[in-house]
Amino acid sequence: MKRKKLFYYSALVLVCGIVALYLIFNNSSSTIRKELSDFSIKDTASITKIFLSDMNKNSVKVVKQEVGKWIVNDKYEARNDNITTIFKTLLWIEVREPVPNKHLEQVNARLSAIATKVEIYQTVYFINIFNYIRLFPYEKLTKVFYVGDATPDQMGTYMLMDKSSKPFITYLPGFRGFLTTRFSPRENDWRIPRIFNAKLSEIKSVTVEFPENPVYSFTINNNNDRTFDLYALAPVKEKINDFDTLKVLDYMASFENVNFEALINNLSKKDSIIKSRPFHIVTIELFNGQKQSIRTFHKWPVEEDEADLTVANPYDRDRLYALINDGRDFVLIQFYVFDRILRPLPYFTEKKMP
């Protein structure tokens, strides 16, 4: 019995000793700063949040919501290509050389004026024994550095670790160019240009209004059993019994991955446009109670396209303006993408277009 107790006590002391030695080694080694030049992150899978900000009050918070899905500023889904790019950059970035002493003052002044601050948060563990035994995970700010502009040869990027006055020139092996744009602190550079992304099974109803031609307006209700109800909205609301069910089914499946072309919130004539009569109003309601709506507006063509205009249709034939996200965003959309959504009522019936 005494031998068993002695064995257990010895094993416990041994384990505690290993843990203590590891923690001591970890803490002591962390005080060696590698000359504050380590900008890379080897375990990018552990990254939970990235925060980017600049001196012009631009800021982006990109948070991991689930595997493969990141959210920008708690509002928009992040572009997967941006996430992939910044992760590859953090994984493979290397230091080419320290900034020469004769350029230190100039580079530090430039960094102070235009640099983007990068904060990286990762999942770490209170107990981590050689990455084999990892216990008690928590989120921690693990790395902070500043990203400046390009070197004169455009092949390197000035970077500075937090709490250091020694900047370095960094690069990505095999990549010709600089890395500044990969750390953009502008929200619009990170968000997916999405308007609708709803599956057929999620959509309760779709209403499309044509203020210029009300007789084209309609509502489709999804009965969630592969059957639908179609209603004309003008001159009075009326149920339509004779319609092409395949066309309706195809139409209701058209609201996945519907994107805008460009965000143009700063367009000078935006206010006057959104005060005009909309061309279309499209509203979808989901079974979970959420509603999404878009208002489209005619767009005048650019000068080089005016030769293609007719008296009957003096507007741009390729694009429309649109107001989305409860009026927060003004965007440019393409007929090529939206023609399948902007169908008029007669498209689903045997009636000819008036």
C-alpha positions in Angstrom: 0.0 0.0 0.0 2.8 2.4 0.9 4.6 1.5 -2.3 1.5 2.4 -4.3 1.1 5.8 -2.5 4.8 6.5 -3.1 4.4 5.6 -6.8 1.4 8.0 -7.2 3.2 10.8 -5.3 6.3 10.3 -7.5 4.2 10.4 -10.7 2.4 13.5 -9.6 5.6 15.2 -8.7 7.1 14.3 -12.1 4.1 15.6 -14.0 4.1 18.8 -12.0 7.8 19.2 -12.6 7.4 18.8 -16.4 4.6 21.4 -16.4 6.6 23.8 -14.3 9.7 23.4 -16.4 7.7 23.9 -19.6 6.0 27.1 -18.2 9.3 28.4 -17.0 10.9 27.7 -20.3 8.0 29.3 -22.2 8.0 32.4 -20.0 11.8 32.9 -20.2 11.9 32.3 -23.9 9.1 34.8 -24.5 11.3 37.5 -23.1 13.7 37.0 -25.9 12.1 39.2 -28.6 13.9 38.0 -31.7 14.8 41.7 -32.2 11.1 42.4 -32.6 11.2 41.2 -36.2 8.8 38.2 -36.0 5.8 39.2 -38.1 4.7 35.8 -39.1 2.1 33.4 -37.5 2.7 29.7 -38.0 -0.6 28.5 -36.6 -3.1 30.6 -38.7 -5.8 28.1 -37.8 -5.8 29.4 -34.3 -6.6 33.0 -35.4 -10.0 34.1 -34.1 -10.0 37.9 -34.8 -8.1 40.4 -36.8 -8.4 44.2 -36.1 -7.0 46.7 -38.6 -7.0 50.5 -38.2 -5.3 53.6 -39.6 -4.9 57.3 -38.8 -7.9 58.3 -40.9 -10.3 56.5 -38.5 -10.8 53.6 -40.9 -11.1 50.3 -39.0 -12.1 46.7 -39.7 -12.8 44.0 -37.2 -12.9 40.5 -38.9 -14.2 37.8 -36.5 -14.3 34.1 -37.0 -17.9 33.0 -36.7 -17.4 29.4 -37.7 -15.0 27.4 -39.8 -14.8 29.1 -43.2 -17.1 32.0 -42.2 -15.9 35.4 -41.0 -17.9 38.5 -40.2 -16.8 42.1 -40.9 -17.6 44.7 -38.2 -20.4 42.6 -36.9 -22.5 43.3 -40.0 -21.3 41.7 -43.2 -19.9 38.4 -44.3 -16.2 38.6 -45.2 -14.7 37.8 -48.6 -13.1 34.4 -48.5 -10.4 35.5 -50.9 -9.3 38.3 -48.5 -9.2 35.9 -45.6 -7.1 33.4 -47.6 -4.8 36.2 -48.7 -4.1 37.6 -45.3 -3.6 34.2 -43.8 -1.1 33.2 -46.4 0.7 36.5 -45.9 0.8 36.0 -42.1 2.1 32.5 -42.6 4.9 33.1 -45.1 5.9 36.7 -44.5 9.7 37.1 -43.9 12.1 39.9 -43.0 14.4 40.9 -45.9 16.5 43.3 -43.8 16.3 46.0 -41.1 15.8 49.5 -42.3 19.3 51.1 -42.7 20.2 53.6 -39.9 20.4 56.4 -42.4 16.7 56.0 -43.3 15.4 55.2 -39.8 14.1 58.7 -39.0 12.4 59.1 -42.4 10.8 55.6 -42.3 9.6 56.0 -38.7 8.1 59.4 -39.4 6.3 57.9 -42.4 5.0 54.9 -40.4 3.7 57.3 -37.7 1.7 59.1 -40.4 0.3 56.5 -42.6 0.7 53.0 -41.1 -2.1 50.5 -40.6 -2.1 49.0 -37.1 -2.6 45.2 -37.1 -3.9 43.3 -34.1 -4.0 39.5 -34.2 -6.0 37.5 -31.7 -5.6 33.7 -31.3 -6.9 30.8 -29.3 -4.2 29.9 -26.8 -4.2 27.6 -23.8 -3.4 28.0 -20.1 -1.7 24.7 -20.2 0.1 23.7 -23.5 2.7 20.9 -23.2 4.6 20.8 -26.5 1.2 21.1 -28.4 0.2 17.6 -27.3 -1.6 18.4 -24.1 -3.6 21.6 -24.4 -6.1 22.6 -21.7 -8.3 25.6 -20.9 -8.4 27.6 -24.2 -9.0 31.4 -24.3 -8.7 34.2 -26.7 -5.5 36.4 -26.5 -4.0 39.3 -28.3 -0.8 37.7 -29.5 0.7 40.1 -32.0 0.6 43.8 -32.8 2.5 45.5 -35.6 2.3 48.4 -38.0 2.3 48.1 -41.8 3.6 51.0 -43.8 4.0 51.6 -47.5 6.3 50.2 -50.2 10.1 50.5 -50.4 11.4 52.5 -53.4 11.9 49.3 -55.5 8.2 48.3 -54.8 9.4 44.8 -53.7 9.3 45.3 -50.0 7.1 46.7 -47.3 8.1 48.7 -44.2 6.8 47.1 -41.0 7.3 47.8 -37.3 6.5 45.7 -34.3 4.6 47.3 -31.5 6.8 48.9 -28.7 9.8 48.9 -31.0 11.5 51.8 -32.8 13.3 49.5 -35.3 11.4 49.0 -38.5 12.1 46.2 -41.0 11.6 45.6 -44.7 9.4 42.6 -45.2 8.5 40.5 -48.2 6.7 37.4 -49.3 8.9 34.7 -51.0 7.9 34.2 -54.6 5.7 37.3 -54.7 6.8 40.4 -56.6 5.2 43.5 -55.0 4.5 45.0 -51.7 2.0 43.9 -49.0 0.3 47.1 -47.8 -3.0 46.5 -49.6 -3.4 43.0 -48.0 -3.9 44.8 -44.7 -6.5 47.3 -45.8 -8.5 48.9 -42.8 -11.4 49.8 -45.1 -14.6 48.0 -44.5 -15.7 48.0 -48.2 -12.5 46.0 -49.1 -13.5 43.2 -46.9 -17.2 42.7 -47.2 -18.8 40.4 -49.8 -20.8 42.6 -52.3 -23.9 40.6 -51.5 -27.6 41.7 -51.7 -29.5 38.4 -51.5 -28.3 35.0 -50.4 -31.4 32.9 -49.6 -32.2 29.4 -50.5 -35.6 28.4 -51.9 -36.4 26.5 -48.7 -35.8 29.7 -46.6 -38.0 32.0 -48.6 -41.6 32.5 -47.4 -42.6 35.1 -50.0 -41.3 37.4 -52.8 -42.9 40.7 -53.8 -41.9 42.6 -56.8 -43.4 46.1 -57.5 -43.1 48.0 -60.7 -44.1 51.6 -59.8 -43.9 52.7 -63.5 -46.1 49.7 -64.5 -48.2 48.5 -61.5 -49.9 45.8 -63.5 -46.5 44.0 -63.7 -46.4 43.8 -59.8 -46.8 40.4 -58.1 -46.3 38.4 -54.9 -45.3 34.7 -54.7 -46.0 32.8 -51.5 -44.0 29.7 -50.8 -46.2 27.0 -49.2 -43.0 25.1 -48.4 -44.3 21.9 -50.0 -43.1 22.6 -53.5 -46.3 24.5 -54.3 -46.7 28.3 -54.6 -49.4 30.9 -54.7 -49.2 33.8 -57.2 -51.0 37.1 -56.7 -51.3 40.1 -59.0 -51.1 43.3 -57.0 -52.8 45.8 -59.4 -55.3 47.1 -60.1 -56.4 45.0 -57.1 -54.8 42.1 -55.3 -56.0 39.0 -57.1 -54.9 35.3 -56.9 -53.7 33.9 -60.2 -54.5 30.2 -60.7 -53.2 29.7 -64.2 -49.4 30.1 -64.2 -46.2 28.2 -65.1 -45.2 26.4 -62.0 -41.7 25.6 -63.3 -41.0 29.2 -64.0 -42.1 30.1 -60.5 -40.0 27.4 -59.0 -37.0 28.5 -61.0 -37.6 32.1 -60.1 -37.8 31.4 -56.3 -34.5 29.6 -56.5 -32.8 32.7 -58.0 -32.0 34.5 -54.8 -28.7 32.7 -53.9 -25.4 34.6 -54.2 -26.9 37.8 -55.8 -24.3 40.5 -55.7 -23.9 44.1 -56.6 -21.1 45.4 -58.9 -19.8 48.4 -57.0 -20.5 50.3 -53.8 -21.1 54.0 -54.6 -22.2 55.6 -51.4 -20.2 58.8 -52.2 -21.9 59.4 -55.5 -22.6 63.1 -55.7 -26.1 62.8 -57.1 -27.1 59.9 -54.8 -29.7 62.0 -52.8 -31.6 63.2 -55.8 -31.7 59.7 -57.3 -33.1 58.0 -54.2 -35.8 60.7 -53.9 -37.0 59.8 -57.4 -39.6 57.1 -58.2 -38.0 53.6 -58.0 -37.9 51.4 -61.1 -38.4 48.3 -59.0 -39.0 47.3 -55.4 -38.1 43.8 -54.5 -38.8 42.4 -51.1 -38.2 38.9 -49.8 -39.5 37.5 -46.5 -37.9 34.5 -44.9 -39.5 31.9 -42.8 -37.4 33.0 -39.9 -39.1 36.4 -40.0 -36.3 38.4 -41.6 -37.1 40.7 -44.5 -34.7 42.0 -47.2 -35.5 44.7 -49.7 -34.0 46.5 -52.7 -35.1 49.6 -54.6 -33.7 50.1 -58.1 -33.4 53.3 -60.1 -32.7 54.1 -63.7 -29.1 55.0 -64.5 -28.2 57.5 -67.3 -25.5 56.0 -69.5 -22.0 57.3 -69.9 -21.3 59.5 -72.9 -19.7 56.8 -75.0 -22.8 54.7 -74.7 -25.3 57.3 -75.8 -25.2 56.2 -79.4 -27.0 53.0 -78.5 -30.0 54.8 -76.9 -33.5 55.0 -78.2 -36.3 57.4 -77.5 -38.3 54.6 -75.9 -35.4 53.7 -73.6 -33.0 56.5 -72.9 -31.4 54.8 -69.9 -28.3 52.6 -69.4 -29.1 49.2 -70.8 -26.5 47.4 -68.7 -26.8 48.8 -65.2 -29.1 50.2 -62.6 -28.6 52.1 -59.3 -29.9 50.3 -56.2 -30.6 51.1 -52.5 -30.0 48.1 -50.2 -29.4 47.2 -46.6 -32.3 49.3 -45.2 -31.1 52.3 -47.1 -27.6 52.2 -45.8 -25.8 51.4 -49.0 -26.2 52.8 -52.6 -24.8 50.4 -55.2 -24.4 49.7 -58.9 -26.1 46.5 -60.2 -26.1 44.7 -63.5 -29.1 43.7 -65.6 -27.1 40.6 -66.4 -27.3 39.5 -62.8 -30.8 40.9 -61.9 -32.8 40.2 -65.0 -33.8 36.8 -63.5 -35.1 38.6 -60.4 -36.8 41.6 -62.1 -39.4 39.4 -63.9 -42.8 41.0 -64.6 -46.1 39.2 -63.7 -46.8 38.2 -67.4 -43.6 36.2 -67.4 -45.3 33.6 -65.2 -48.6 33.5 -67.0 -49.9 32.9 -70.6 -50.8 36.5 -71.0 -48.8 38.7 -73.3 -46.9 41.6 -72.1 -49.1 44.8 -72.4 
